[in-house]
Amino acid sequence: MSSETQSLTIKVDEWPLREDIAEFLNTSNAKEDISRLLTEEFDTIVYFQIDEDDLLWGYPEAFILPLHAFVSSLSRGLKILSADQAADVPIFLQQNAVGPEDAAHRLHMKIDGQLLRLSLQWGGEKAPPAHLKEGNEWSLDLVQSQQVIVEFINDYCRRVTMLLGSLPDWSGEDISALFESF
C-alpha cells in the first residue's frame, strides 16, 4: 500500500445467536418470524473504520444498524462497483424501514486506479459527526478494502447459515432466500 492509502476494518458488536431466535422456534409462523428478525429487526453496532475514522461512529447516540441491510448494501455495492467502477448504496442508521428509498445516508464508492475512494453522504434530521463533514473522502487500497468487505460478508453469511442450518425446518433453499438481495 502506498502512504496515501488508508486501511479499512469492519467489526460487529453482536452477531445473531440461537438465543435471539429461541422465542420463535415453536411458533406457528417460525420461519417468517425468524426471517423478519434477521432481515429487518436484528440491530447491532458496526464499526466501519478507515484508519482512525469510523464512518459509523461519533454521533451523539450510538449508531445501531440493521445488520442484514448493512451487509446486503455492501454486497450489492461491490457488484455494482465491479461492473460500473462506482457505486452508491444505502446505509441505514437507527432506522426501522430498510428499503432503498428509506435510506437517510448513502455510501459512495469509486475505483480510481488502485484506489477505492469512499465518502458518506449524510442525510436525516441529525447533524453529522464532525469527521463526516461534507466533502470528506477516504482513499483506500482497492484490493485490501475489497478483501475486508468480502470477508465481512462471508462471515455474516456463514454465521447465519450455521445458525439456521441446525434447525430442522430450514432447508438450504430457505436459507439462500435470505441472501437473495446479496
N, C-alpha and C positions, 0 to 999 in steps of 0.2 A: 504494500500500500504506500502511496506517496504521502508526504507530510501534509498535503492539503485535504486528505480524506479523513473522515470520521468513522467511528466504529458503532455498529448497531447491536443492541442487546434487547431481547424481548423476554420478560418473565411474567409469571402469573402467580398471584397470591393463593388462589384456590382453584382446584380442578373439580369437576363433577365427580362425586363419590356415591357409593351404594347408599349411604345414609341419606343423601339428597333425594333419591328416588324411592326409598323404602316405603313411604306412606302411600305410594301409588301402585305398589306391586300387586295388591289384591283387589283393586277397584275394577269395576266393570269396563271402564274405558282406560285401562292401564297404559296401553301403547300411546294413545292420543295424549294422555296426561303427561307421560314421561317425555314424549316428543316435544310438547309445548314447553315443559320445564327447561329442557336442554336448549331448544332453539329460540325461545322468547324470554324466559324468566331467569335463567341462571346468570347472575351477575357476579363480577369479581373485579379486583383491582389488577390492571395490566400495566406493566412498566415497559414503555417503548422508548428506550434510552438511546440517544445519539451522543456518544462521549458522556459529558456530564448533564446534558439537557434531556429531560424526559418530556416528550411531546404530550403525554397524558397526565402530567402532574403539575403542581404549582397553583392549583385552583383553590379558592377558599374552602371548598368542600372536597372530599375525596372523589376522584373520578371512578365511578363504578360503571363498568361496561358490560353489556350483554355479550358474553364471551363468544357464543356461536356466531353472532352477527359480525363481530370483530374479525374472527378467523375467516369467515366467509368473504368479507370485504378484502382482506389481504390476499386470499386465494384468487379471487376474481381480478384484483389489481395486477397480480403477477401475470395472469393470462393476457390481459389487455396490454400490459407493458411489453410483453414478448411480441405481440402482434403489431402494436402501433408505436412503440418506443416511448409512449407516455400513457398515463392512466390517472384517473380522478375517481376516487372511491369514497363512499360514505363512512364516517366514523360516528358511532352512536355513544354519546356520553350521558349518563343519567337520563336515559330516555325509555319510555315504555314502548313506543312504536319503533319497529326496526325495518320498515320498508324504505327503499332508496329515496323516496320522496319525503320521508320524515327526518332525514339526517340534518342535524344542525351544523355539523362540521364535515370538512372534506379533506382527505389526504391526497396531495398531488405528488405524482412520481414521474420522473422523466429521465430517460437514458441520455447521457451526454458523454460519448466516447466510452471510457472505462469507469465512468462515474454514474451513480444514481443520485439524482437531485430530488430531495424531498422538501415539501412545505406543507403546512397545515393551515387551511382556511378556517378561521374561527367564525362560528355563527351563534345563533341563540341569543338569549337575553342577558347572560352574564358577560362581563368583560373578560378578555383572555388574560392568562397569566403573562407576566412581564416578558418572559423569554419567547412568547409566541406572538409578539407584535407583528403587524403587517409587514410583509417583505422578508421575513426570516426564511432562509433556505439552508438546508444542510447538504453537504456533499459527502457521499458515501462511496466506498469501493463497491462497484457493481456486483462482482462475484461474491464477496463476503456477505453483503446485505441480502442478496437473493438466497444464499445458503441459510442464513439465520431465519429468514421468513419461511422458507420451505421446511426447515427442521421444526419450527414452531407449529406450522400447520399439520405436519405429520404427527407430531407429539399429541396434539389435540385429537386428531382422528383416531390414533392408536388408543388413547385413553378412553374415548367414548366407545369405540369398538369393543374393547376389553370389558368395559362396564356393562354394556348391553348384550354382548355375546354370551355371557354366562346365564342370561335369562332364557327360560325355555320358550317363551312366546316370541322372541325376536330372531328372525331369520337374517341372513346376510343381505337379502333384498330390503328388508325393513330398515336395517342399519344404513345401508347405502342411500336410501331415500333421504336420510337426514343430511347427506352431503351433496345433494343434487345441485345446490347453488354454488358449490365449490368448483 
